Amino acid sequence: MPDSEAPEASRADSGAAHAGTAAIAGVTALVGGAVLGGAAFAGPVPYAIAILVAQLALVGAWCVVTRPPGTVGTAVVGVLTAIAADVVALATGESGAGGLVAVLACAFGATTFHQLSRGVTRRNVTESFGSTMTIGVAVIALAATVALRQSEEPDLVGLIAIAAALAMVVARLADLVLPRPTVHQQVPRGVFGPALGSVAAAGGSALGVVLGLDLPLGPATLVGWLVGTAAVLADLAVDLARAGRIAAGGPATAGPGGAALGPLVAFAVAAPIGYLVGLTL
């Protein structure tokens, strides 16, 4: 192959890889929003089950992508924390999400025990501890909407899930159509994507109220905008963090897990924001 054709082939391969990653991320966001939004109207227990599936997917993707020291222990702590958070949210959600603070304390204790149980193989304790606590906090954050579903009608919970998904899908599509200017030279994400995603979330929330959601128009639009903005920024932050890790010499993780991690983290970030803002409705 002539030298002049090599850069073009490299750019084509990079573009195809980016399109594939965007497709997986978009499908993850779309399926997540549809499942969580639909489950919210099916009842508290079906919704808690849907959240648990999202939590388990998040734990799995997190461990595959970040590969923290003591990965198995991190996964075990994440799964147990997710189950405990959902059970507590179902049991105490009518009085708020305060019970999840106790789950967070237990997660801290379990993370500490995990480090002690690593024995003589214990290395990079700070990295392992931080990674385990991060995933613990993320799954607890997702459980906040289980508590919200217990104390509120399904319309608000469904709105939160759908607004987050809509923002991410629109942002990913915008990245493909308007890739320039990029957020960072190592991250093929355009600056217009997050802005268009947050606007779409606000507009979609307003449209949902017009079509029948039992929520006040102004506050519902605000919830959609805040949730959508949080979701697209969290999704983007995961891509930036992964690029920074690769630049620092860390391993690159491709495949479905790497592409799906951003939307899964975004749902976890959007959940407590939707919970807090939703309480004002």
N, C-alpha and C positions, 0 to 999 in steps of 0.2 A: 504493500500500500504506500503511495507517495506521502511524503511528510506533510504536504498541504492538506491531505485528506484525513490525517490522524486527528487533528483537533476537532474537525467537523464530526467525525465518528464518535469522539469522546463526548462532545456536547450532545449529540443525539442520544447516546446511552444514558447520560446524566438526565436529560429531559424525560426519557422513558421511565427511568427509575423514580423521578420526582412525581410523574403522573401516576405511577403505580402506588406510591406511598400516599399521595393525596386521595386516591380512590379508596384505599383501605381505611384511611382515617375518616373519610366522608361516610363510608358505609357504617363504620363503627358508631359514629355520631348519630347517623340516621336511625339505625336499628336500636341503639340505646335510647334515643328520645321516644321512638315509637313504643318500645316495650315498657319503659318506665311511665310514659304518659298514659298508655292504655291500662296498665296495671293500677294506676292511681284511681281509675274509675271502677275497677273491679272489686276493690275493698282493701282494708288495711293489711290483712295477711297476704293476699296475692302481691300487693305492692312491696311488702317486706321481703318476700321471696325474690321478686325481681331485683330489688336493691342488693340482696345477698349475692345473686348471680353477678351483678355488676362489680361488687366488692371482690369476689373471687377472681374475676377476670382482671381486675386492677392489680391484685396481689401477684397473680401469675405473670402478667406483663411486666410489672415492676421488677420482679426477681430475674426474669429472663433478660431484660434490657440492662439493668444496673449491675447485676451479678455481685451483690455485696458479699463481703467475707461472712461465712456462716449462712449461706443462702437458705439452706433447709430450715434452720431455726427462724430466720426472718419470715419465711413463708408460713411456718406453723403459728408464730405469734400473730401475723396478719390475719390468718383465717380464724383463729380463736377470738381475736379482737372483733372481727366483723360479726361473728355469730353472737357474741355477748352484747355488742352494741345494738343489734337489731332486736334481740330479745328484750333488752332494757327499754328501748324506744317503744316497743309494742306494749310493754307492761306499764310504763309511766308516762307515755306521750301525751295523755290528756292534760297533764299538769305541766307540760313543757319538756324541754330537752336537758334539764338539769341533771338527770340521772346519768347522762353520757359522761359527765365529769368523773364519776366513779369508775366508769369503764376506762377512761384515759389514765387514771391513776393505776388501775390494774395492768394496763398495757405497759406502763413505765416499769412496773415491777417485773412483768414477764420479760421485757427487753433486758433488764438487768440480769435476771436469772439465765437468760439465753447466753449472755456474755460469759457468765461464770461457768456455765455448763460446757463451754468450748474447750476447757482444760488446757493442755499443753499446746494445742494447736491455735490458741488464741492470739491472733495478730490483727493489726488494723482495727483495734477495738472502737476507736472513735468513729471510723467510717461505718462499721457494722451497726453500732448503736444508733447513729444518726439515721441510717437507712431504715432500720427496723422501726424506729419511732415515727419516721415520716410516713411510712405506709400505715402504721397504726392510726395516726391522726387522720389520714385520708379516708380510711374506711369508717372511722367514727363520724367524720364530716358527712359522708353519704347517708349515714343513719339518721342525721338530723331531720331529713325529710320524712323518714318513717314516723318520727315524733310529730311532725307537722301534719301528716296524714291522719294521725290519731285525734288531733285537736281541731282540725279544720275540715272543710268540705274538699272533695277531690279536685275541684276546679283550680285552686291555687297550686297544688302539687303538680297537677298535669301541666299547668302553664309553665312552671319552672323547668321541668324536664324538656318540654317541647321548645321553649325559647332558647335554652342552651344548645340543643341539637341544631335548631335552625340557624343560629349564629355561626356555628362551626361549619356547617355544610356550605353556607353562602360564602364564608371566608375562604374555604378551600377552593371553591369554584372560582372565586375572584382571583386567587393566586394563579390559577391556570390561564385565565383570560388577561389579567393585568399583573404580570410577574415583576414589572419594573415600576418604580425603584424598589429594590429589595430591602428588607429590614437589616440584613447583615450579609456580607459577601459569602459567608460559608453556609447560609441558611436560605434556600430558594423560596422564601415567602415574601410576598409583596406587602407594601405598607397600606395599600387600599383594602386588603382583605379584612383585617380586624375592624376597620371603620364600617365597612359595608355589612359585616356580620352583625355588629351591635345594632345598627339601624334596622336591619331585617328582623332581628329579635323583637325590637320595640314595635315595629309595624305589624309583625305577626301576632304579637300579644294583643294589640288593639283590635286586629281583625278577629281574633278569637272571641273577644268580648262581644263584638258586633254580631258574631255568628251564634252566640248563645252561652258563653261562659258567664256564670253568675258572679261577676266581679265588677267593681267600679272601673270605668274606662281609664281615667288618669292614673290612679295607683297601679293598675295592672300593666299599663304601658311602661311605667317606671320600673316595676319589677322585671319585666321582660328585658328592658334596656340594660339594667344593672347585671342581671344574670347573664345575658348574652355577652356583654363586655367582659365580664369575669371569665367566661368560658373561652372566648377567643384568645384572650391574653394568656390564660393558663396553657392552652394548647400551643400557642406560639412559644411560651417560656420553656416548655419541654423540648421543643426543637432546638432552641438556643442553648439549653443546658447540654443536650447531646452533642451539639457541634463543639461546644467548649471542651467537653470531655475528650472528644476525638483529637482536638487541637493540642490538648495537654498530653497526648500519648496513650489515652485509654482505648479500649477495644471498640470498634464500630459494630453496632448491632442493627442488622437490617431485618427484613422479613415482617410478617404480620404483627409480631409483638411490638417491634419498634414503632411501627406506624400507628398501632392502636393505642399506645400508651398515652399520647397527647390528649385525645378525646376522653379517655377514662379518667385521667387526672383532672381534666376540665370539669367533668360532672362533679367530681369531689370538691373542687373549689367553688363551683356555682351553688352547690346544695346549701351550705350554711348561710351564704349571702341571701339566697332566696328565702330561707327560713327566717332570718332576722328582719329583712325588709317586709316579708309577708305578714309578720305579726302586726304591722302597722295598718293593715287593710281593715 
